[in-house]
């Protein structure tokens, strides 16, 4: 049974039915918005208290009418014919919104700038100066948004300004709240000299207002579960709407005052903001492409001169600091002068300034509009080398000698220098080779100081190796790069010895590698290694020790024993490691060849045979028992016995790279009569002919190997072998490969070492081609074109040829 309303309910309904719309006037000049019941009282108050803000006498009547309309406040009732003002929720519902996400999660990202109906239009910073909120639900939403406001800006103090969280902000300060045209704000005509009220001021006396209407009653249970009534959901919707992409709109600097729309009713908390926003014409400003003005040669020259002047000053200071610290260190090597944190920071800032000056110099001198003379300045004044020497290397050495106290500062400076070099690598391609090598050096420094995390050390080892390999592809005849790769090859002793040997036997050898290679030989040759303190596989240990004895000429009486140990382990090792010997065999063959050249020593017989004239060669025939010749004979015996063991493995494709490298060396030496005379006497020609005839039997296109032209791939798919990259740059492989054979230099290290199935047949063809060329240049090997067979002519001491 329906409950009958009591007397109090009936009286309330009666009052609402018979209550008519009344007007009050709230002074817009007063901070407390003083209320008046009549318009004359309002005007008298304005003339008495705010006379300075009123216009001149001739405009008094017009301004009085406008002022009254702006101050008018209408109290609606249930029977009022005007439609109900939309709430803040309704205004947001009217806008298109994306599908809401899970209601249990709230986005933490900073929203884009809000529309005028959002939080920016509410001016929540001065709640005491606003009118009383008649919608408690809206108040909860705005309070929730206000609480979340600090999370929407990046923290101040981390190099980010207070307003830099939003990408659309132009300044670090927060922009002033934006207001709609149809909503009067608290004290809209307030002058700057009047104090602004804040949220800690006492609440003003706003008079009696109606806080509840029949539209809000009765409170039903459904209203508590409606998502539109939940502040967190509504705040989430408003943020989602703000994040939607929308065209940039240019708002006028001076917001339109409420006087522009005198007929509109004042709104409370922006209830009329949405209609006003939709009705206003939006002004779109499309930013045109910025005009670029060409720079003249005179301007470029002046710019380069100015940059260089500042650069020289900073460079002189860096040199002075480095010299001073080096002098102090030499005065008392046992007690290095200690620097505090501020001093280290100052030194880092000084060298960072020098790097920036160099960067500016390179950008200006290598400008697209620069003349050829201006572009040559960097090379003329050796700017890349000066940048590395004075801006990076000297300071890194200073930091390195102060380890471990300077570890943190060294890490910071390495990262700084690495980022600068990477930037120059991208923006100044004229000196790309220099930047690549510098990046490799910085990676090597970073690897060397990493002792705590083995994974970080491996990562930086790979980074440094990548840059050095890239540099060696561009300048394959530079031995310095292979020396650096040798340092990074640890603990792979065979690869490390290969790179050391290659760094000494290229067109531009790195002489300092003769000292660095001792770090590999000394632990193996030292008597303290008898108990295996220097842990290497037995074959690696024997091979490295044999070459260490050849290189140092120490304990030469142990060479035969060490060489025999290596040779006894070789055959079983090849069968055990299988495909891994394709890489290892290449290292062994190159190292043996370099050892026969005496590691490019000038007194080596083979080196002399490759450089001297025929008359000088005849004179040297009498010195067969000289120390260089004795060392050469030992290295030759080691190499020839190794070749013979490998050639016995008929049908094993894993030994083909070793044979390929060996024949490239012999083919080059055949160009020098004296050199081939020294090598041919003890070379295992008999075993070679057996291997060659085995490879030749199934071969169907003998014309390709009998030709004097390099056998290019039939499908024109140039793909160098892994051993091709290993031999690239060596003295005896300089003229072996055709032009542009390594044209595809963008292959990374993994692709270079990749062995595909088609390479086996191509490698066999290459070996047969080299054998045919060697047979045409030497008397020890013969090729019969009619029978398609190889044969050998050996000295009497050797077994007869087949």
Secondary structure, 3 states (H helix, E strand, C coil): CCCCCCHHHHHHHHHHHHCCCEEEEECCCCCCCCEECCHHHHHHHHHHHCHHHCCCHHHHHHHHHHHHHHHEEEECCCCCCCCCCCCHHHHHHHCCCCCCCCCCCCCCCCCCCCCCCCHHHCCHHHHHHCCCCCCHHHHHHHHHHHHHHHHHCCCCCCCCCCCCCCCCCCCCCCCCCCCCCCCCCCCCCCCCCCCCCCCCCCCCCCCCCCCCCHHHCCCCHHHHCCHHHCHHHHHHHHHHHHHCCCCCCCCCCCCCCHHHHCCCCCCCCCCCHHHHHHHCCCCCCCCCCCCCCCCCHHHHHHHHHHHHHHHHHHHHHHHHHHHHHHHHHHHCCCCCCCCCHHHHHHHHHHHHHHHHHHHHHHHHHCCCCCCHHHHCHHHHCCHHHHHHHHHHHHHHHHHHHCCCCCHHHHHHHHHHHHHHHHHHHHHCHHHHHHHHHHHHHHHHHHHHCCCCCHHHHHHHHHHHHHHHHHHHHHCCCEHHHHHHHHHHCCCCHHHHHHHHHHHHCECECCCCHHHHCHHHHHHHHCHHHHHCCCCCCHHHHHHHHHHHHHHHCCCHHHHHHHHHHHHHHHHHHHHHHCCHHHHHHHHHHHHHHHHHCCCCCCCCHHHHHHHCCHHHHHHHCCCCCCHHHHHHHHHHHHHHHHHHHHHCCCCCHHHHHHHHHHHHHHHHHCCCHHHHHHHHCCCCHHHHHHHHHHHHHCCCCHHHHHCCCCCCCCCCCCCCCHHHHHHCCEHHHCCCCCCCCCCCCCCCHHHHCCCCCCHHHHHHHHHHHHHHHHHHHCCCEEEECCCCEEEECCCCCCCCCC
